[in-house]
Amino acid sequence: IKKKVKPERMLRSMRAAVRAGMHVRGHFIMGLPGQTLSEVAETFGFIARMAWIGVHDVNSYFFYPYPGSEIYRALVAEGRIDP
């Protein structure tokens, strides 16, 4: 989904926020097109690291291609979903 994030930097920021007394949450989307089982396992490892540093809440969501989005148009063009 073209996010340019660095997991280690995110963890440092979350750790600092937790230490500052902030309520920290993480949100994850699972099942993106092309996502491998290995990548899902990597995400769960990241979630475990978040828990270790004290992140308060973690939510995960199933991928849903919103009509009109770039990824929706690509999936329609590939014939992977019916418009």
N, C-alpha and C positions, 0 to 999 in steps of 0.2 A: 504493500500500500504506500510505498515510497516515503516511509518515515526515515529520516536520517538521524537516528539516535544511536548513542553508544551506551550499551548496557552498564559498563563499569562506571561511567559518568552518572548515569541515572541512579545507580545504587549509592554513590557518594552523596548525591543530592538528597535522596530519600533518607539516608542515615542522618544527615545534618538536620533535615526537617524534623525527624523523630526526636533527635536530641534537643531541638529547640521547643519541643512540646506540641508540635503540630500533629493533627490527625492526618495520616497519610494513607492514600488509597491507590490501588493499581487496577487497571482495566485491560483486559486482553480479549482479542478476537481470535477464535479458533476456526479452522477449516477453510482458510483462504485458498483459492485455486492454486494448485501447485505446491501447497504445503505438504511436507513429508512427515512421516511418523517420527523421524529423528528430530525434526524441527519442533514438533509438539513436545517431545521429551525434553528438549532444550528449554522450551518455555516453562515447563513444570519445574525444571532445575532453577530457573531464574526466580520463579515464584517462591521456591523454598528459600533461596537466598534473601528475598524480600522479607519473608517471615523471620528469618534469623536476625535481621537488623531491626526488626520491630514494626514493620508496616502493619497497620491496623486492619485494613480490609482489602480483599482481592476479589474482583468480579471477572467472570469470563462470559463471553457471548459467542453464539454461533454466527459465522459469517452470513450476511444476507446482502446480496447485491441490490443496492437502491437504484430504481429506474432513473435514468438520466446521468448516472455516474459513469466515469470512464471505464471502470471495471465491468459494469453492467453492459455497456455497449460492446466491449471486447468479448464478453461471454456470449452475447447474442450473435455477434459476427462469427464466432467460432462454432455456433450451433450447439453450445453447451446448455443454454437455457432458452426457453420459448418466451418471446416477448409478450 
